[in-house]
Amino acid sequence: MLLAVLIANSEGNILVERFNGVPAEERLHWRSFLVKLGAENLRGVKNEELLVACHKSVYVVYTVLGDVSVFLVGKDEYDELALSEAIFVINSAIRDVCGKPPTERLFLDKYGKICLCLDEIVWKGLLENTDKDRIKRLIRMRPPTDV
C-alpha cells in the first residue's frame, strides 16, 4: 500500500499531503519525520534525483522538483522500485501542469489541478493511473461523452 504522498516547500512547510491507512495519531510523526529527512538530505540534490530510506519496515522515496520536495511512503508491494515509478509519474504530472519544474508560487497557483492529478494517480493507497495522456483526459473536468 502507498501510505503517504507528501509535498513540501524548501522550508519544510507541507503543501499537499495524502495519507492512506495511516491512523491520525501517527500522521504527525510521519510529517515531522519526512520534513526532517528532507532537510538533512535534499540540500544540493539535483532535480528529480531519487533518494531512498527505510523506516519502521516501510520504504520512503523522495526527491526535489523545482522548489518543492516530493515524498512517497509505501509498504509491502510498494517497495523502492514501485515507489520510484510512482514518484516519476507524480513529478511528470506536476511538471505538465506547471509547464516546468515549479516554484512554490507556481505550485500554489496550480494547486487545484495538481491535487486532481494526485487523486487520479493514487487512489486509496494504490497506484491507479500511470499513463500521462489518460491523466490529462481525466483531469479536464468535463463530463464524459458517449462513444
Phi, psi and chi 1 to 4 in degrees:
 res  aa     phi    psi   chi1   chi2   chi3   chi4
   1 MET       -  142.0  173.8  176.0  -91.3      -
   2 LEU   -85.0  104.5 -138.8  156.1      -      -
   3 LEU   -76.4  -36.5  -63.3  174.2      -      -
   4 ALA  -154.1  143.9      -      -      -      -
   5 VAL  -125.1  122.8  176.0      -      -      -
   6 LEU  -134.4  134.6 -169.1  127.9      -      -
   7 ILE  -125.4  127.7  -58.0  173.4      -      -
   8 ALA  -128.6  159.1      -      -      -      -
   9 ASN   -85.2 -179.0   66.2    7.6      -      -
  10 SER   -68.7  -19.8   55.7      -      -      -
  11 GLU   -87.4   -4.5  -73.1   83.3   38.9      -
  12 GLY    94.0    6.8      -      -      -      -
  13 ASN   -79.3  133.8  -61.2  -43.7      -      -
  14 ILE   -80.7  126.8  -62.8  168.9      -      -
  15 LEU   -95.9  -41.1  -56.1  174.2      -      -
  16 VAL  -143.1  139.1  177.0      -      -      -
  17 GLU  -143.3  142.0   66.4  178.5   25.5      -
  18 ARG  -135.3  119.1  -62.3  -78.1 -164.5  -83.7
  19 PHE  -111.3  141.6  -72.9  101.5      -      -
  20 ASN  -132.6  118.7  -57.5  -66.8      -      -
  21 GLY    70.4   18.6      -      -      -      -
  22 VAL  -108.1  120.2  177.2      -      -      -
  23 PRO   -58.5  148.6  -17.5   26.2      -      -
  24 ALA   -56.2  -36.4      -      -      -      -
  25 GLU   -70.6  -18.4   57.8  -86.9    5.2      -
  26 GLU   -92.7  -13.9  -71.6 -175.8   26.4      -
  27 ARG   -64.1  -40.2  -66.9  178.3 -177.0 -178.7
  28 LEU   -61.6  -40.8  179.1   59.3      -      -
  29 HIS   -59.1  -46.4  163.5   74.7      -      -
  30 TRP   -66.0  -41.4  -80.1  106.3      -      -
  31 ARG   -57.7  -52.3  -75.1 -177.3 -160.6  108.5
  32 SER   -67.0  -37.7   58.4      -      -      -
  33 PHE   -62.6  -46.4  170.8   76.3      -      -
  34 LEU   -67.8  -41.3  -66.7  172.7      -      -
  35 VAL   -64.4  -41.3  167.1      -      -      -
  36 LYS   -65.1  -42.4 -176.6  179.3  177.2 -161.0
  37 LEU   -58.7  -44.0 -174.4   68.9      -      -
  38 GLY   -65.6  -42.1      -      -      -      -
  39 ALA   -62.4  -36.8      -      -      -      -
  40 GLU   -77.8  -31.4  -67.7  172.3   -4.7      -
  41 ASN  -116.8  -15.9  -61.9  -46.6      -      -
  42 LEU   -92.0   -2.1  -71.7  174.8      -      -
  43 ARG   -68.4  127.2  -63.7 -151.5 -167.2  -69.5
  44 GLY    80.2    3.7      -      -      -      -
  45 VAL   -79.3  139.2  171.5      -      -      -
  46 LYS   -71.4  157.8  -68.0 -176.6 -122.6  171.7
  47 ASN   -53.2  128.5 -109.1   -1.3      -      -
  48 GLU    65.3   16.8  -60.8 -172.6   60.1      -
  49 GLU   -78.3  122.1 -179.3  179.7  -20.6      -
  50 LEU   -84.5  137.5  -62.4 -178.3      -      -
  51 LEU  -119.0  148.1  -59.4  172.7      -      -
  52 VAL  -127.1  140.9  178.2      -      -      -
  53 ALA  -140.6  161.2      -      -      -      -
  54 CYS  -128.4  133.2 -172.6      -      -      -
  55 HIS  -148.6  127.0  179.3   69.4      -      -
  56 LYS    50.5   47.7  -69.7 -171.2  174.1 -177.1
  57 SER    59.9   23.9   73.7      -      -      -
  58 VAL  -123.7  160.3  -62.5      -      -      -
  59 TYR  -102.5  145.7  -63.0   98.4      -      -
  60 VAL  -127.9  126.2 -179.7      -      -      -
  61 VAL  -120.4  132.3  174.4      -      -      -
  62 TYR  -146.9  159.1   55.7  109.7      -      -
  63 THR  -159.8  173.7 -170.7      -      -      -
  64 VAL  -109.9  137.2  171.5      -      -      -
  65 LEU  -132.8  103.9  179.7   65.9      -      -
  66 GLY    64.4 -122.9      -      -      -      -
  67 ASP   -97.5    5.9  -70.9  -13.2      -      -
  68 VAL  -117.0  156.0  -61.1      -      -      -
  69 SER  -111.3  137.6  -54.9      -      -      -
  70 VAL  -116.4  128.6 -178.3      -      -      -
  71 PHE  -123.5  136.2  -59.1   87.0      -      -
  72 LEU  -126.4  136.8  -90.4   80.0      -      -
  73 VAL  -122.8  128.7  179.8      -      -      -
  74 GLY  -141.6  162.1      -      -      -      -
  75 LYS  -140.7  170.8   68.4  175.8 -172.9  176.8
  76 ASP    58.7 -118.2  -60.9  -28.6      -      -
  77 GLU   -72.4  -12.7   70.6  -85.7    7.9      -
  78 TYR   -92.1   72.6  -73.9   95.2      -      -
  79 ASP   -83.7 -170.5   59.2    3.8      -      -
  80 GLU   -62.8  -29.5   63.7  -92.0   28.3      -
  81 LEU   -70.9  -46.9 -173.2   57.8      -      -
  82 ALA   -65.6  -39.0      -      -      -      -
  83 LEU   -66.6  -34.8  -69.6  176.6      -      -
  84 SER   -67.1  -35.1   64.0      -      -      -
  85 GLU   -66.1  -43.6  179.3 -176.3  -14.9      -
  86 ALA   -64.2  -42.6      -      -      -      -
  87 ILE   -68.3  -31.9 -154.7  167.0      -      -
  88 PHE   -63.3  -43.8  173.7   75.4      -      -
  89 VAL   -65.2  -42.8  173.1      -      -      -
  90 ILE   -64.5  -45.4  -70.2  169.6      -      -
  91 ASN   -61.0  -42.2  -74.0  -13.4      -      -
  92 SER   -63.0  -42.3  178.0      -      -      -
  93 ALA   -64.9  -42.6      -      -      -      -
  94 ILE   -64.1  -43.8  -67.8  171.3      -      -
  95 ARG   -61.2  -41.4 -124.2 -174.8    0.9  -97.1
  96 ASP   -65.4  -42.9  -73.5  -10.4      -      -
  97 VAL   -65.4  -43.1  167.7      -      -      -
  98 CYS   -84.1  -20.5  -65.8      -      -      -
  99 GLY    87.5   -9.4      -      -      -      -
 100 LYS  -170.1  171.8   59.6 -177.4  178.0 -179.7
 101 PRO   -58.7  128.2  -26.2   34.3      -      -
 102 PRO   -79.5  145.1   30.1  -35.6      -      -
 103 THR   -81.9  167.7   61.0      -      -      -
 104 GLU   -61.8  -40.4 -177.4  179.7   -6.2      -
 105 ARG   -62.0  -47.4  170.9   77.9  178.5  177.9
 106 LEU   -63.6  -40.5 -178.5   57.6      -      -
 107 PHE   -58.8  -46.7 -176.1   91.8      -      -
 108 LEU   -69.3  -31.7  -67.5  173.2      -      -
 109 ASP   -64.6  -34.4  -74.3  -15.3      -      -
 110 LYS  -101.9   18.1  -55.1  -70.9 -174.8  172.8
 111 TYR   -53.1  -46.2 -178.3   82.0      -      -
 112 GLY   -59.7  -48.1      -      -      -      -
 113 LYS   -66.9  -36.6  -90.7 -155.8  164.3  179.4
 114 ILE   -63.7  -42.4  -69.6  169.5      -      -
 115 CYS   -63.3  -39.5  -73.0      -      -      -
 116 LEU   -61.1  -43.0  -76.6  173.3      -      -
 117 CYS   -60.6  -46.6  -74.0      -      -      -
 118 LEU   -59.9  -39.6  -73.1  175.8      -      -
 119 ASP   -66.6  -32.2  -69.3  -17.6      -      -
 120 GLU   -78.6  -29.8  -66.9  -59.4  -26.0      -
 121 ILE   -79.1  -46.8  -65.4  167.8      -      -
 122 VAL  -116.4  121.2  178.3      -      -      -
 123 TRP  -126.1  115.4  179.0 -108.9      -      -
 124 LYS    52.1   41.6  -65.6 -174.8  179.8 -178.6
 125 GLY    84.6    5.1      -      -      -      -
 126 LEU  -118.7  144.0  -59.6  174.0      -      -
 127 LEU   -73.0  110.7 -172.6   59.5      -      -
 128 GLU   -94.8  -58.5 -175.2   75.0   18.5      -
 129 ASN  -121.5  131.9  -69.2  -53.9      -      -
 130 THR  -121.7   -7.2   58.0      -      -      -
 131 ASP   -83.2  119.9 -179.5   37.3      -      -
 132 LYS   -58.2  -43.4 -173.1 -170.8  -66.7 -167.4
 133 ASP   -66.5  -39.7  -65.6  -30.7      -      -
 134 ARG   -64.1  -41.6 -179.9  168.6  169.4   75.3
 135 ILE   -62.7  -43.1  -66.3  166.5      -      -
 136 LYS   -60.3  -41.6  -78.4 -178.2 -175.4  177.0
 137 ARG   -64.6  -41.2  -89.9 -165.6  -38.9  -85.1
 138 LEU   -71.2  -26.3  -69.8  169.8      -      -
 139 ILE   -93.9    3.7   66.2  166.7      -      -
 140 ARG   -68.4  -17.3  -79.2 -169.1  -69.6 -173.2
 141 MET    60.9   38.9  -63.0  178.1   57.3      -
 142 ARG  -112.5  149.6  -68.0 -171.6 -155.5  156.5
 143 PRO   -66.7  143.1   15.0  -21.1      -      -
 144 PRO   -64.1  144.7   15.7  -20.3      -      -
 145 THR   -92.5  149.1   56.5      -      -      -
 146 ASP   -74.1  134.7  -66.5  -30.3      -      -
 147 VAL  -103.7      -  178.8      -      -      -
